[in-house]
Amino acid sequence: METLTLDIVFNRLSKQLNRIERKLKVMGQEMDDLTTEVTNNTSVEKSALALIQGFAAQLAAAGSDPAKLKALRDSLKANDDELAAAVVANTPAAPAA
């Protein structure tokens, strides 16, 4: 009788351990995904900061010279178009409702 009880307890513990291991695997995958997302966001924020600082420097360098300001405006327009295309290309489609 005691052996049967120990077998039952062992089986229950084994099943619980298997469930815990599966949950840990899922949690590990979720942690990896979260780490990747944080890294990507940090990179994007640093890129945006560099862009803003670069623009400020270009604007200061152009001063009030109309030709330099036009060249800066043309450059910004080209960057606008490139950024818009990249956003469209890399934005996943909205899920169907």
PATOR-154015 format. One record per atom (N, C-alpha, C): residue number from 1; residue in one letter; x, y, z. Coordinates in steps of 0.02 Angstrom, whole numbers, always signed. Each point is the difference from the previous one (the first is absolute). Last residue first. Layout:
REM residues N
R   num   residuo        x        y        z
R   NUM         A        X        Y        Z
...
END
This chain:
REM residues 97
R   num   residuo        x        y        z
R    97         A     -512    +2134    -1882
R    97         A      -43       +7      +60
R    97         A      -50      -56       +6
R    96         A     +255       +1     -113
R    96         A      -71       +4      -17
R    96         A      -42       +1      +63
R    95         P     +251      +98       +2
R    95         P      -36      -64       +2
R    95         P      -74      +10      -18
R    94         A     +197     +156      -99
R    94         A      -44       -3      +59
R    94         A      -36      -67       -2
R    93         A     +242      +23     -114
R    93         A      -71      +14      -14
R    93         A      -40       -8      +64
R    92         P     +259      +69      +17
R    92         P      -41      -59      -15
R    92         P      -73      +22      -12
R    91         T     +226     +142      -50
R    91         T      -57       -1      +45
R    91         T      -44      -60      -17
R    90         N     +201      +75     -121
R    90         N      +14      -40      +60
R    90         N      -56       +0      +51
R    89         A       -4     +120     -215
R    89         A      +27      -66      -16
R    89         A       +7      -44      +62
R    88         V      -69     +228      +23
R    88         V      -52      -40      -34
R    88         V      +25      -71      -12
R    87         V     +155     +149      +90
R    87         V      -53      -13      +48
R    87         V      -54      -43      -31
R    86         A     +172      +76     -139
R    86         A      +25      -51      +47
R    86         A      -54      -18      +51
R    85         A      -43     +176     -151
R    85         A       +1      -64      -36
R    85         A      +22      -56      +47
R    84         A       +8     +219      +84
R    84         A      -69      -21      -11
R    84         A       -3      -68      -34
R    83         L     +211      +99      +24
R    83         L      -26      -22      +64
R    83         L      -72      -25       -7
R    82         E     +101      +98     -188
R    82         E      +33      -63      +15
R    82         E      -27      -30      +66
R    81         D      -73     +215      -65
R    81         D      -26      -51      -46
R    81         D      +28      -69      +15
R    80         D      +84     +183     +122
R    80         D      -71      -11      +16
R    80         D      -28      -57      -43
R    79         N     +216      +79      -47
R    79         N       -1      -43      +59
R    79         N      -71      -17      +21
R    78         A      +28     +153     -174
R    78         A      +22      -66      -23
R    78         A       +0      -50      +58
R    77         K      -47     +222      +52
R    77         K      -55      -28      -39
R    77         K      +19      -70      -24
R    76         L     +165     +126     +109
R    76         L      -51      -24      +47
R    76         L      -59      -32      -36
R    75         S     +168     +100     -130
R    75         S      +27      -59      +33
R    75         S      -52      -29      +49
R    74         D      -50     +204     -104
R    74         D       -1      -55      -49
R    74         D      +24      -65      +31
R    73         R      +16     +194     +131
R    73         R      -70      -18       -9
R    73         R       -6      -59      -49
R    72         L     +212      +93      +29
R    72         L      -20      -36      +61
R    72         L      -72      -23       -7
R    71         A      +83     +136     -169
R    71         A      +34      -65       -3
R    71         A      -20      -43      +60
R    70         K      -75     +221       -2
R    70         K      -35      -40      -51
R    70         K      +30      -69       -5
R    69         L     +107     +152     +141
R    69         L      -65      -19      +29
R    69         L      -40      -43      -50
R    68         K     +203      +93      -72
R    68         K      +13      -54      +48
R    68         K      -66      -24      +31
R    67         A      -12     +184     -144
R    67         A      +21      -59      -38
R    67         A      +12      -59      +46
R    66         P      -54     +214      +95
R    66         P      -56      -32      -35
R    66         P      +19      -63      -38
R    65         D     +110     +103     +227
R    65         D      +18       -5      -71
R    65         D      -56      -37      -37
R    64         S      +30      +50     +242
R    64         S      -54      +31      -37
R    64         S      +14       +0      -75
R    63         G     +101     -189     +161
R    63         G      -12      +71      +19
R    63         G      -59      +29      -38
R    62         A     +122     -224       -3
R    62         A      -31      +35      -57
R    62         A      -11      +74      +15
R    61         A      +83     -146     +169
R    61         A      +51      +10      -52
R    61         A      -28      +38      -60
R    60         A     -146      -64     +175
R    60         A      +46      +52      +24
R    60         A      +52      +15      -53
R    59         L     -143     -176      -45
R    59         L      -38      +63       -1
R    59         L      +44      +57      +23
R    58         Q      +88     -217      +14
R    58         Q       -7      +20      -70
R    58         Q      -36      +67       -5
R    57         A      +16      -98     +213
R    57         A      +66      +22      -23
R    57         A       -3      +24      -72
R    56         A     -194      -94      +92
R    56         A      +14      +63      +34
R    56         A      +68      +28      -24
R    55         F      -61     -213      -74
R    55         F      -40      +52      -32
R    55         F      +14      +68      +31
R    54         G     +100     -187      +98
R    54         G      +29      +14      -65
R    54         G      -37      +54      -37
R    53         Q      -87      -79     +204
R    53         Q      +61      +38      +12
R    53         Q      +34      +18      -67
R    52         I     -188     -138      -12
R    52         I      -19      +67      +25
R    52         I      +61      +43      +11
R    51         L      +36     -225      -60
R    51         L      -31      +37      -55
R    51         L      -17      +71      +21
R    50         A      +81     -148     +163
R    50         A      +54      +19      -45
R    50         A      -28      +41      -59
R    49         L     -156      -92     +149
R    49         L      +38      +53      +33
R    49         L      +56      +24      -46
R    48         A     -124     -184      -71
R    48         A      -41      +61       -3
R    48         A      +37      +58      +31
R    47         S     +100     -211      +15
R    47         S       +0      +24      -69
R    47         S      -39      +65       -7
R    46         K       -4     -110     +207
R    46         K      +66      +30      -12
R    46         K       +6      +27      -71
R    45         E     -197     -117      +56
R    45         E       +4      +63      +37
R    45         E      +67      +35      -11
R    44         V      -29     -214      -92
R    44         V      -42      +49      -35
R    44         V       +4      +67      +35
R    43         S     +107     -181     +102
R    43         S      +35      +19      -61
R    43         S      -39      +53      -38
R    42         T     -100      -94     +189
R    42         T      +57      +41      +20
R    42         T      +38      +25      -61
R    41         N     -175     -153      -33
R    41         N      -26      +66      +19
R    41         N      +57      +47      +19
R    40         N      +55     -226      -47
R    40         N      -22      +35      -60
R    40         N      -25      +71      +16
R    39         T      +57     -140     +181
R    39         T      +59      +18      -39
R    39         T      -18      +39      -62
R    38         V     -175      -88     +127
R    38         V      +32      +55      +37
R    38         V      +62      +23      -38
R    37         E     -108     -190      -84
R    37         E      -42      +60      -10
R    37         E      +31      +61      +35
R    36         T     +101     -212      +32
R    36         T       +9      +23      -69
R    36         T      -38      +64      -12
R    35         T      -33     -105     +205
R    35         T      +67      +27       -4
R    35         T      +15      +27      -69
R    34         L     -203     -114      +32
R    34         L       -1      +65      +34
R    34         L      +69      +33       -3
R    33         D      -19     -219      -82
R    33         D      -37      +46      -43
R    33         D       -1      +70      +29
R    32         D      +93     -171     +131
R    32         D      +43      +13      -58
R    32         D      -33      +51      -47
R    31         M     -126      -76     +180
R    31         M      +53      +43      +24
R    31         M      +47      +18      -57
R    30         E     -168     -157      -42
R    30         E      -30      +66       +8
R    30         E      +53      +51      +23
R    29         Q      +63     -226      -13
R    29         Q      -11      +27      -67
R    29         Q      -29      +71       +3
R    28         G      +24     -114     +203
R    28         G      +66      +15      -28
R    28         G       -6      +29      -70
R    27         M     -194      -78     +105
R    27         M      +23      +62      +32
R    27         M      +68      +20      -27
R    26         V      -86     -206      -69
R    26         V      -40      +54      -29
R    26         V      +23      +67      +28
R    25         K      +96     -190      +94
R    25         K      +23       +7      -69
R    25         K      -37      +58      -34
R    24         L      -66      -60     +216
R    24         L      +65      +34       +1
R    24         L      +27      +10      -70
R    23         K     -197     -125      +27
R    23         K      -13      +70      +14
R    23         K      +66      +40       +1
R    22         R      +14     -233      -24
R    22         R      -31      +30      -60
R    22         R      -12      +75      +10
R    21         E      +79     -123     +185
R    21         E      +52       +6      -51
R    21         E      -28      +31      -64
R    20         I     -151      -48     +174
R    20         I      +44      +55      +19
R    20         I      +54      +11      -53
R    19         R     -140     -186      -25
R    19         R      -38      +62      -12
R    19         R      +43      +62      +16
R    18         N      +91     -212      +51
R    18         N       -5      +10      -73
R    18         N      -37      +64      -17
R    17         L       +8      -64     +225
R    17         L      +66      +22      -22
R    17         L       +0      +12      -76
R    16         Q     -192      -94      +96
R    16         Q       +7      +71      +19
R    16         Q      +67      +28      -23
R    15         K      -37     -229      -34
R    15         K      -44      +40      -43
R    15         K       +5      +74      +16
R    14         S     +116     -149     +139
R    14         S      +30       +0      -66
R    14         S      -41      +42      -48
R    13         L      -84      -38     +215
R    13         L      +56      +47       +2
R    13         L      +34       +5      -68
R    12         R     -172     -158      +23
R    12         R      -27      +68       +6
R    12         R      +56      +52       +0
R    11         N      +63     -227       +3
R    11         N      -31      +18      -64
R    11         N      -28      +71       +1
R    10         F      +86      -88     +201
R    10         F      +54      +11      -48
R    10         F      -29      +22      -68
R     9         V     -151      -66     +166
R     9         V      +31      +64      +18
R     9         V      +55      +17      -50
R     8         I      -99     -209      -22
R     8         I      -49      +52      -16
R     8         I      +29      +69      +14
R     7         D     +127     -187      +62
R     7         D       -4       +6      -73
R     7         D      -48      +55      -21
R     6         L      +14      -52     +228
R     6         L      +60      +34      -22
R     6         L       +1       +8      -75
R     5         T     -174     -124      +92
R     5         T       -7      +70      +19
R     5         T      +61      +40      -22
R     4         L       +5     -232      -28
R     4         L      -49      +29      -45
R     4         L       -9      +74      +14
R     3         T     +134     -123     +145
R     3         T      +33       +7      -64
R     3         T      -47      +32      -50
R     2         E      -85      -59     +213
R     2         E      +44      +58       +4
R     2         E      +35      +13      -66
R     1         M     -134     -191      +22
R     1         M      -41      +59       +0
R     1         M      +44      +63       +0
END
